[in-house]
Amino acid sequence: MGATDRTGRLPEDVRRVLTAAGWYAGRDVSDRVATWLRQLPGSLPVHPVARALLDEFGGLAFRQLRRIGSASGGFDVRFWPLRGRVLVDLFAEFAADLGVPVFPLAWYEDGESDIACAADGRVFLLHEAGEFLVGPTPEQAIVRLVRGEPFTLVDDHGNPV
């Protein structure tokens, strides 16, 4: 998998993309995230897993890597907080289907999709073509997002199809 960052969490290729977007080990934008959370419409409670991801990666934007011969990857990813929509009803509905709270994590360029983090750590893409598992853990999701690896189609309960 190659070299990893100082914390051992991120492979070198992923770290390079995130660093170019403004990330660094120990990054903390919690003040910015707190301001954004106060401005969100509706009542969508943030859970600790999503909050930790937003505090570290919030506001980053990057284009996914694209592997030669692969149909996936190459899309823009923008972690909240940023200007734009947060479809509270979409996330509330998905949380009800999963049976665990979810919170918006990022905007995904392909079809104007949304990425949501479940309280159990799974990260999902909510797309007009269906729901997809980006990664079963936050770290795996970050790696797959940056690398532009294919996501796994899931049923209404978040189980792989």
Backbone as a printed PyTorch tensor [residue, N CA C, xyz], in Angstrom:
tensor([[[  0.8130,  -1.1870,   0.0000],
         [  0.0000,   0.0000,   0.0000],
         [  0.8590,   1.2540,   0.0000]],

        [[  2.1340,   1.1340,   0.1710],
         [  3.0090,   2.2940,   0.1080],
         [  3.1800,   2.9650,   1.4480]],

        [[  3.9680,   4.0220,   1.4450],
         [  4.2400,   4.7690,   2.6760],
         [  2.9820,   5.4470,   3.1830]],

        [[  2.9300,   5.6930,   4.4860],
         [  1.7780,   6.3420,   5.0920],
         [  2.2080,   7.6220,   5.7730]],

        [[  1.2220,   8.4440,   6.1590],
         [  1.5510,   9.6900,   6.8440],
         [  2.0720,   9.3840,   8.2420]],

        [[  2.4560,  10.4200,   8.9670],
         [  3.0610,  10.2350,  10.2840],
         [  2.1630,   9.4870,  11.2670]],

        [[  0.8610,   9.6190,  11.1100],
         [ -0.0480,   8.9270,  12.0180],
         [ -0.2830,   7.4820,  11.5890]],

        [[  0.1860,   7.1050,  10.4000],
         [  0.0230,   5.7400,   9.9220],
         [ -1.3480,   5.4530,   9.3470]],

        [[ -2.1770,   6.4720,   9.2260],
         [ -3.5480,   6.2600,   8.7640],
         [ -3.7110,   6.3190,   7.2590]],

        [[ -2.9260,   7.1470,   6.5960],
         [ -3.1660,   7.4260,   5.1890],
         [ -1.9770,   7.0420,   4.3240]],

        [[ -2.2380,   6.3060,   3.2390],
         [ -1.1630,   5.9840,   2.3030],
         [ -0.6000,   7.2560,   1.6730]],

        [[  0.6070,   7.1780,   1.1870],
         [  1.3180,   8.3370,   0.6440],
         [  0.5560,   9.0380,  -0.4760]],

        [[ -0.0230,   8.2860,  -1.4230],
         [ -0.7370,   8.9280,  -2.5320],
         [ -1.9470,   9.7080,  -2.0310]],

        [[ -2.6260,   9.1910,  -1.0350],
         [ -3.7920,   9.8590,  -0.4550],
         [ -3.3460,  11.1010,   0.3130]],

        [[ -2.2930,  10.9510,   1.0890],
         [ -1.7660,  12.0750,   1.8550],
         [ -1.3620,  13.2260,   0.9310]],

        [[ -0.7390,  12.9030,  -0.1990],
         [ -0.3160,  13.9450,  -1.1540],
         [ -1.5030,  14.7530,  -1.6710]],

        [[ -2.5780,  14.0670,  -2.0520],
         [ -3.7670,  14.7550,  -2.5640],
         [ -4.3840,  15.6290,  -1.4700]],

        [[ -4.5260,  15.0780,  -0.2760],
         [ -5.1350,  15.8390,   0.8210],
         [ -4.2580,  17.0150,   1.2440]],

        [[ -2.9450,  16.8130,   1.2520],
         [ -2.0230,  17.8980,   1.6110],
         [ -2.1360,  19.0390,   0.6060]],

        [[ -2.2260,  18.7140,  -0.6670],
         [ -2.3810,  19.7410,  -1.6970],
         [ -3.6940,  20.5130,  -1.5130]],

        [[ -4.6950,  19.8590,  -0.9090],
         [ -5.9940,  20.5070,  -0.6630],
         [ -6.0040,  21.3110,   0.6380]],

        [[ -4.9210,  21.2030,   1.4440],
         [ -4.8380,  21.9790,   2.6850],
         [ -4.8470,  21.1580,   3.9570]],

        [[ -4.8760,  19.8490,   3.8330],
         [ -4.8710,  18.9850,   5.0160],
         [ -3.4490,  18.8340,   5.5470]],

        [[ -3.3230,  18.6130,   6.8250],
         [ -2.0570,  18.2480,   7.4550],
         [ -2.3980,  17.4670,   8.7210]],

        [[ -1.4740,  16.6380,   9.1710],
         [ -1.6930,  15.8510,  10.3940],
         [ -1.9680,  16.8110,  11.5460]],

        [[ -3.0180,  16.5500,  12.2940],
         [ -3.3880,  17.4040,  13.4200],
         [ -4.2830,  18.5740,  13.0320]],

        [[ -4.7100,  18.6460,  11.7790],
         [ -5.5790,  19.7430,  11.3180],
         [ -6.8550,  19.7650,  12.1620]],

        [[ -7.2910,  20.9630,  12.5260],
         [ -8.4960,  21.1270,  13.3360],
         [ -9.2230,  22.3920,  12.9210]],

        [[-10.3590,  22.2120,  12.2520],
         [-11.1900,  23.3460,  11.8440],
         [-12.5170,  23.3150,  12.5980]],

        [[-12.4740,  22.8570,  13.8350],
         [-13.7010,  22.6900,  14.6280],
         [-14.4520,  24.0030,  14.8310]],

        [[-13.7520,  25.1330,  14.9330],
         [-14.4420,  26.4180,  15.0800],
         [-15.2840,  26.7220,  13.8450]],

        [[-14.7040,  26.4830,  12.6890],
         [-15.4350,  26.7010,  11.4310],
         [-16.6220,  25.7450,  11.3210]],

        [[-16.4310,  24.4990,  11.7000],
         [-17.5040,  23.5090,  11.6630],
         [-18.6190,  23.9060,  12.6300]],

        [[-18.2710,  24.3690,  13.8210],
         [-19.2720,  24.7740,  14.8090],
         [-20.1340,  25.9100,  14.2760]],

        [[-19.5170,  26.8720,  13.6190],
         [-20.2670,  27.9870,  13.0260],
         [-21.2260,  27.4680,  11.9640]],

        [[-20.7400,  26.5860,  11.1090],
         [-21.5670,  26.0060,  10.0450],
         [-22.7300,  25.2160,  10.6320]],

        [[-22.4820,  24.4330,  11.6690],
         [-23.5440,  23.6270,  12.2850],
         [-24.6710,  24.5080,  12.8210]],

        [[-24.3300,  25.6500,  13.3780],
         [-25.3570,  26.5640,  13.9010],
         [-26.2180,  27.1350,  12.7850]],

        [[-25.7080,  27.1670,  11.5690],
         [-26.4340,  27.7490,  10.4440],
         [-27.2330,  26.7260,   9.6420]],

        [[-27.0890,  25.4480,   9.9530],
         [-27.8040,  24.4140,   9.2000],
         [-29.3080,  24.5410,   9.4010]],

        [[-30.0660,  24.3820,   8.3230],
         [-31.5230,  24.3950,   8.4750],
         [-32.0040,  23.0760,   9.0840]],

        [[-33.1110,  23.1220,   9.7700],
         [-33.6820,  21.9030,  10.3340],
         [-32.8910,  21.3970,  11.5180]],

        [[-33.2430,  20.2190,  11.9370],
         [-32.5740,  19.6330,  13.1040],
         [-32.0040,  18.2800,  12.7310]],

        [[-30.7730,  18.2710,  12.3590],
         [-30.0590,  17.0550,  12.0090],
         [-28.8910,  16.9440,  12.9740]],

        [[-29.0290,  16.1030,  14.0040],
         [-27.9680,  16.0470,  15.0200],
         [-26.6730,  15.4370,  14.4710]],

        [[-25.5700,  16.0880,  14.7970],
         [-24.2600,  15.5820,  14.3820],
         [-23.7950,  14.5530,  15.4130]],

        [[-23.3040,  13.4330,  14.9400],
         [-22.7960,  12.3960,  15.8470],
         [-21.2630,  12.4920,  15.9030]],

        [[-20.6410,  11.8810,  16.9090],
         [-19.1890,  12.0450,  17.1220],
         [-18.3060,  11.6310,  15.9500]],

        [[-18.6700,  10.5790,  15.2220],
         [-17.8200,  10.1360,  14.1080],
         [-17.8060,  11.2030,  13.0090]],

        [[-18.9710,  11.6950,  12.6450],
         [-19.0420,  12.7240,  11.6030],
         [-18.3490,  13.9960,  12.0720]],

        [[-18.5640,  14.3670,  13.3150],
         [-17.9510,  15.6000,  13.8280],
         [-16.4250,  15.5090,  13.7730]],

        [[-15.8670,  14.3630,  14.1490],
         [-14.4070,  14.1980,  14.1050],
         [-13.8880,  14.3060,  12.6700]],

        [[-14.5990,  13.7140,  11.7160],
         [-14.1800,  13.8020,  10.3160],
         [-14.2670,  15.2350,   9.8030]],

        [[-15.3510,  15.9240,  10.1390],
         [-15.5000,  17.3080,   9.7050],
         [-14.4560,  18.2130,  10.3540]],

        [[-14.1780,  17.9770,  11.6280],
         [-13.1740,  18.7890,  12.3220],
         [-11.7960,  18.6570,  11.6730]],

        [[-11.5000,  17.4880,  11.1220],
         [-10.1980,  17.2770,  10.4900],
         [-10.1790,  17.6050,   8.9990]],

        [[-11.2260,  17.2080,   8.2810],
         [-11.2190,  17.3340,   6.8220],
         [-12.1610,  18.4170,   6.3000]],

        [[-12.9220,  19.0630,   7.1860],
         [-13.8990,  20.0640,   6.7840],
         [-13.3110,  21.1450,   5.8950]],

        [[-14.0530,  21.4720,   4.8310],
         [-13.6450,  22.5320,   3.9240],
         [-12.6580,  22.1210,   2.8460]],

        [[-12.1420,  20.9030,   2.8920],
         [-11.1930,  20.4660,   1.8570],
         [-11.9320,  20.1490,   0.5610]],

        [[-11.3060,  20.4340,  -0.5480],
         [-11.8500,  20.1110,  -1.8620],
         [-10.7140,  19.5600,  -2.7180]],

        [[-10.9990,  18.4870,  -3.4420],
         [ -9.9800,  17.8710,  -4.2960],
         [-10.6490,  17.1220,  -5.4300]],

        [[ -9.8810,  16.8400,  -6.4580],
         [-10.3380,  15.9740,  -7.5510],
         [ -9.7550,  14.5980,  -7.2820]],

        [[-10.6190,  13.5940,  -7.3900],
         [-10.1750,  12.2150,  -7.1760],
         [ -9.1020,  11.8140,  -8.1810]],

        [[ -8.2390,  10.9320,  -7.7450],
         [ -7.2870,  10.3150,  -8.6590],
         [ -8.0780,   9.4380,  -9.6280]],

        [[ -7.5180,   9.2130, -10.7700],
         [ -8.1760,   8.3450, -11.7520],
         [ -7.1450,   7.3740, -12.2800]],

        [[ -7.4350,   6.1110, -12.1420],
         [ -6.5180,   5.0760, -12.5950],
         [ -6.7360,   4.7900, -14.0890]],

        [[ -5.6580,   4.5780, -14.7990],
         [ -5.7390,   4.2570, -16.2210],
         [ -6.5460,   2.9780, -16.3890]],

        [[ -7.5150,   3.0370, -17.3130],
         [ -8.3430,   1.8780, -17.5930],
         [ -9.5210,   1.7060, -16.6540]],

        [[ -9.6930,   2.6110, -15.7040],
         [-10.8040,   2.5030, -14.7560],
         [-11.8940,   3.5030, -15.1310]],

        [[-13.1400,   3.0670, -14.9920],
         [-14.2670,   3.9490, -15.2850],
         [-14.6260,   4.8090, -14.0750]],

        [[-14.0370,   4.5390, -12.9270],
         [-14.3730,   5.3000, -11.7210],
         [-13.3180,   6.3660, -11.4590]],

        [[-13.6460,   7.2840, -10.5700],
         [-12.6970,   8.3230, -10.1690],
         [-12.7510,   9.5440, -11.0630]],

        [[-11.9510,  10.5350, -10.6840],
         [-11.8560,  11.7540, -11.4600],
         [-12.9090,  12.8070, -11.1360]],

        [[-13.7000,  12.5910, -10.0730],
         [-14.7400,  13.5500,  -9.7020],
         [-14.2440,  14.4790,  -8.5960]],

        [[-14.8860,  15.6480,  -8.5220],
         [-14.5960,  16.5830,  -7.4310],
         [-15.2960,  16.1340,  -6.1580]],

        [[-14.6130,  16.3040,  -5.0340],
         [-15.1520,  16.0230,  -3.7070],
         [-14.9520,  17.2800,  -2.8800]],

        [[-16.0000,  17.7050,  -2.1750],
         [-15.9020,  18.8930,  -1.3230],
         [-16.4920,  18.5630,   0.0380]],

        [[-15.6360,  18.5480,   1.0320],
         [-16.1090,  18.2940,   2.3960],
         [-16.8110,  19.5320,   2.9450]],

        [[-17.9090,  19.3140,   3.6490],
         [-18.5780,  20.4190,   4.3380],
         [-17.6300,  20.9230,   5.4110]],

        [[-17.6820,  22.1150,   5.9180],
         [-18.6680,  23.1290,   5.5370],
         [-18.2440,  23.8940,   4.2970]],

        [[-19.1930,  24.1340,   3.4540],
         [-18.9960,  24.9590,   2.2850],
         [-20.3410,  25.5220,   1.8960]],

        [[-20.3130,  26.4690,   0.9850],
         [-21.5870,  27.0050,   0.5200],
         [-22.2840,  25.9490,  -0.3100]],

        [[-23.5720,  25.8750,  -0.1640],
         [-24.3160,  24.9180,  -0.9680],
         [-25.4090,  24.2730,  -0.1650]],

        [[-25.9710,  23.2930,  -0.7420],
         [-27.1410,  22.6410,  -0.1790],
         [-26.7870,  21.5910,   0.8440]],

        [[-27.6440,  21.4490,   1.8140],
         [-27.6250,  20.2890,   2.6950],
         [-29.0700,  19.8260,   2.7380]],

        [[-29.3330,  18.6900,   2.1450],
         [-30.6870,  18.1830,   2.0350],
         [-31.0470,  17.4010,   3.2990]],

        [[-31.5180,  18.1320,   4.2980],
         [-31.7990,  17.5420,   5.6100],
         [-32.7500,  16.3620,   5.4860]],

        [[-33.7960,  16.4920,   4.6900],
         [-34.7730,  15.4000,   4.5420],
         [-34.1320,  14.1390,   3.9620]],

        [[-33.2290,  14.3090,   3.0100],
         [-32.5330,  13.1740,   2.4030],
         [-31.7580,  12.3900,   3.4640]],

        [[-31.0190,  13.1060,   4.3090],
         [-30.2130,  12.4450,   5.3320],
         [-31.0890,  11.8180,   6.4200]],

        [[-32.1600,  12.4880,   6.7950],
         [-33.0730,  11.9470,   7.8050],
         [-33.7340,  10.6690,   7.2970]],

        [[-34.1200,  10.6600,   6.0320],
         [-34.7430,   9.4850,   5.4270],
         [-33.7580,   8.3160,   5.3610]],

        [[-32.5300,   8.6020,   4.9490],
         [-31.5180,   7.5530,   4.8590],
         [-31.2020,   6.9960,   6.2490]],

        [[-31.1420,   7.8620,   7.2450],
         [-30.8960,   7.4200,   8.6270],
         [-32.0090,   6.4920,   9.0870]],

        [[-33.2490,   6.8200,   8.7610],
         [-34.3810,   5.9630,   9.1460],
         [-34.2600,   4.5910,   8.4840]],

        [[-33.8470,   4.5570,   7.2160],
         [-33.6610,   3.2790,   6.5140],
         [-32.5380,   2.4570,   7.1430]],

        [[-31.4340,   3.1170,   7.4810],
         [-30.2840,   2.4120,   8.0640],
         [-30.5220,   1.9720,   9.4990]],

        [[-31.3040,   2.7690,  10.2160],
         [-31.5200,   2.4860,  11.6360],
         [-30.4510,   3.0750,  12.5320]],

        [[-29.6010,   3.9290,  11.9800],
         [-28.5830,   4.6510,  12.7570],
         [-28.5180,   6.0830,  12.2320]],

        [[-28.1390,   7.0240,  13.0910],
         [-28.0240,   8.4080,  12.6250],
         [-26.9670,   8.5470,  11.5320]],

        [[-27.2230,   9.4430,  10.6020],
         [-26.2400,   9.8060,   9.5850],
         [-26.1200,  11.3230,   9.5690]],

        [[-24.9960,  11.7860,   9.0570],
         [-24.7740,  13.2180,   8.9660],
         [-24.0250,  13.5170,   7.6730]],

        [[-24.3550,  14.6390,   7.0180],
         [-23.6740,  14.9780,   5.7660],
         [-22.1870,  15.2200,   5.9820]],

        [[-21.4030,  14.6770,   5.0810],
         [-19.9560,  14.7790,   5.1860],
         [-19.3570,  15.5660,   4.0210]],

        [[-19.8650,  15.2980,   2.8080],
         [-19.2650,  15.9310,   1.6330],
         [-20.2490,  15.9420,   0.4710]],

        [[-19.9230,  16.7890,  -0.4920],
         [-20.6200,  16.8440,  -1.7680],
         [-19.7470,  16.1140,  -2.7750]],

        [[-20.3820,  15.3590,  -3.6750],
         [-19.6710,  14.5540,  -4.6620],
         [-20.1790,  14.9400,  -6.0450]],

        [[-19.2740,  15.2370,  -6.9500],
         [-19.6290,  15.7930,  -8.2510],
         [-20.4990,  14.8790,  -9.1090]],

        [[-20.3130,  13.5950,  -9.0680],
         [-21.0210,  12.6760,  -9.9640],
         [-22.5220,  12.7310,  -9.6980]],

        [[-23.2540,  13.3990, -10.5690],
         [-24.6990,  13.4840, -10.4080],
         [-25.1210,  14.3570,  -9.2440]],

        [[-24.2360,  15.2510,  -8.7960],
         [-24.5510,  16.0990,  -7.6390],
         [-24.9850,  15.2330,  -6.4680]],

        [[-24.1540,  14.3300,  -6.0660],
         [-24.4410,  13.3660,  -5.0090],
         [-23.9500,  13.8860,  -3.6660]],

        [[-24.3590,  13.1840,  -2.6200],
         [-23.9740,  13.5620,  -1.2690],
         [-23.3370,  12.3750,  -0.5600]],

        [[-22.3490,  12.6810,   0.2640],
         [-21.6790,  11.6560,   1.0560],
         [-22.1040,  11.8570,   2.4960]],

        [[-22.5030,  10.7570,   3.1270],
         [-22.9870,  10.8030,   4.5090],
         [-22.2110,   9.8180,   5.3550]],

        [[-22.0030,  10.1900,   6.6100],
         [-21.3100,   9.3380,   7.5660],
         [-22.3310,   8.8200,   8.5790]],

        [[-22.3830,   7.5180,   8.7510],
         [-23.2690,   6.9080,   9.7390],
         [-22.5660,   6.8910,  11.1010]],

        [[-23.3570,   6.8760,  12.1440],
         [-22.8150,   6.8990,  13.5080],
         [-21.9320,   5.6920,  13.8000]],

        [[-22.1070,   4.5920,  13.0440],
         [-21.2800,   3.4050,  13.2530],
         [-19.9650,   3.4690,  12.4700]],

        [[-19.7170,   4.5840,  11.7670],
         [-18.4540,   4.7690,  11.0610],
         [-18.5040,   4.4870,   9.5720]],

        [[-19.5550,   3.8400,   9.0980],
         [-19.6550,   3.6000,   7.6600],
         [-19.9180,   4.9220,   6.9370]],

        [[-19.3790,   5.0240,   5.7250],
         [-19.5590,   6.2230,   4.9170],
         [-20.2370,   5.8110,   3.6190]],

        [[-21.2920,   6.5480,   3.2630],
         [-22.1230,   6.2070,   2.1120],
         [-22.2020,   7.3540,   1.1180]],

        [[-22.4020,   6.9900,  -0.1460],
         [-22.7060,   7.9470,  -1.2010],
         [-24.1910,   7.8150,  -1.4990]],

        [[-24.9160,   8.9210,  -1.4170],
         [-26.3380,   8.9570,  -1.7590],
         [-26.4280,   9.5670,  -3.1500]],

        [[-26.7710,   8.7370,  -4.1120],
         [-26.7220,   9.0970,  -5.5290],
         [-28.0780,   8.8080,  -6.1490]],

        [[-28.3980,   9.4960,  -7.2190],
         [-29.6900,   9.2470,  -7.8740],
         [-29.7990,   7.8090,  -8.3870]],

        [[-28.6780,   7.1390,  -8.6360],
         [-28.6930,   5.7560,  -9.1120],
         [-28.8040,   4.7550,  -7.9620]],

        [[-28.7370,   5.2250,  -6.7160],
         [-28.8270,   4.3400,  -5.5510],
         [-27.8940,   4.7930,  -4.4530]],

        [[-27.8200,   3.9610,  -3.4290],
         [-26.9030,   4.2290,  -2.3210],
         [-25.7120,   3.2960,  -2.4350]],

        [[-24.5410,   3.8170,  -2.0640],
         [-23.3050,   3.0660,  -2.1990],
         [-22.4840,   3.1930,  -0.9260]],

        [[-21.8020,   2.1140,  -0.5580],
         [-20.8680,   2.1450,   0.5530],
         [-19.5310,   2.6560,   0.0230]],

        [[-19.0960,   3.7880,   0.5560],
         [-17.7980,   4.3240,   0.1790],
         [-16.7200,   3.5720,   0.9510]],

        [[-16.9720,   3.3430,   2.2440],
         [-16.0370,   2.6020,   3.0710],
         [-16.6670,   2.2010,   4.3870]],

        [[-16.2750,   1.0390,   4.9250],
         [-16.8270,   0.5640,   6.1970],
         [-16.2710,   1.3010,   7.4160]],

        [[-15.1620,   2.0330,   7.2260],
         [-14.5840,   2.8550,   8.2890],
         [-14.2580,   4.2150,   7.6880]],

        [[-14.1480,   5.2390,   8.5170],
         [-13.7870,   6.5560,   7.9780],
         [-12.4590,   6.5480,   7.2160]],

        [[-11.4490,   5.8730,   7.7380],
         [-10.1510,   5.8500,   7.0720],
         [-10.2340,   5.1820,   5.7050]],

        [[-10.9360,   4.0480,   5.6320],
         [-11.0700,   3.3660,   4.3450],
         [-11.8720,   4.2200,   3.3680]],

        [[-12.8630,   4.9310,   3.8590],
         [-13.6580,   5.8030,   2.9950],
         [-12.8090,   6.9410,   2.4310]],

        [[-11.9910,   7.5530,   3.2650],
         [-11.1250,   8.6410,   2.7990],
         [-10.1930,   8.1210,   1.7000]],

        [[ -9.6050,   6.9610,   1.9080],
         [ -8.6920,   6.3850,   0.9180],
         [ -9.4300,   6.1220,  -0.3950]],

        [[-10.6110,   5.5040,  -0.3170],
         [-11.3660,   5.1840,  -1.5390],
         [-11.8340,   6.4540,  -2.2470]],

        [[-12.2220,   7.4590,  -1.4710],
         [-12.6510,   8.7280,  -2.0750],
         [-11.5080,   9.3810,  -2.8370]],

        [[-10.3690,   9.4820,  -2.2030],
         [ -9.2250,  10.1360,  -2.8510],
         [ -8.7570,   9.3350,  -4.0600]],

        [[ -8.6610,   8.0440,  -3.9220],
         [ -8.1690,   7.2110,  -5.0260],
         [ -9.1770,   7.0300,  -6.1500]],

        [[-10.4420,   7.3770,  -5.9150],
         [-11.4610,   7.2020,  -6.9490],
         [-11.8080,   5.7550,  -7.1890]],

        [[-11.6710,   4.9370,  -6.1520],
         [-11.9960,   3.5160,  -6.2770],
         [-13.5150,   3.3450,  -6.3530]],

        [[-13.9950,   2.2870,  -7.0060],
         [-15.4380,   2.0650,  -7.1080],
         [-16.0680,   1.8510,  -5.7280]],

        [[-17.3220,   2.3040,  -5.5990],
         [-18.0690,   2.1260,  -4.3660],
         [-19.0070,   0.9360,  -4.5110]],

        [[-19.4350,   0.3650,  -3.3860],
         [-20.2570,  -0.8370,  -3.3680],
         [-21.7360,  -0.4840,  -3.2410]],

        [[-22.5490,  -0.9360,  -4.1850],
         [-23.9890,  -0.7270,  -4.1260],
         [-24.5540,  -1.4100,  -2.8780]],

        [[-25.4530,  -0.7130,  -2.1570],
         [-26.0600,  -1.2710,  -0.9480],
         [-27.5800,  -1.2130,  -1.0540]],

        [[-28.2450,  -2.0330,  -0.2240],
         [-29.7060,  -1.9840,  -0.1460],
         [-30.1400,  -0.8650,   0.7990]],

        [[-31.4320,  -0.7810,   1.0650],
         [-31.9590,   0.2940,   1.9120],
         [-31.4380,   0.2710,   3.3310]],

        [[-30.8570,  -0.8460,   3.7410],
         [-30.3530,  -0.9670,   5.1170],
         [-28.8330,  -0.8630,   5.1920]],

        [[-28.2110,  -0.5260,   4.0580],
         [-26.7650,  -0.3410,   4.0300],
         [-25.9660,  -1.6060,   3.8330]],

        [[-26.6390,  -2.6840,   3.4840],
         [-25.9470,  -3.9670,   3.2560],
         [-25.5650,  -4.1080,   1.7870]],

        [[-24.3530,  -4.5790,   1.4870],
         [-23.9510,  -4.7570,   0.0860],
         [-24.9280,  -5.6320,  -0.6780]],

        [[-25.2070,  -5.2240,  -1.9120],
         [-26.1300,  -5.9670,  -2.7750],
         [-25.3750,  -7.0450,  -3.5080]]])
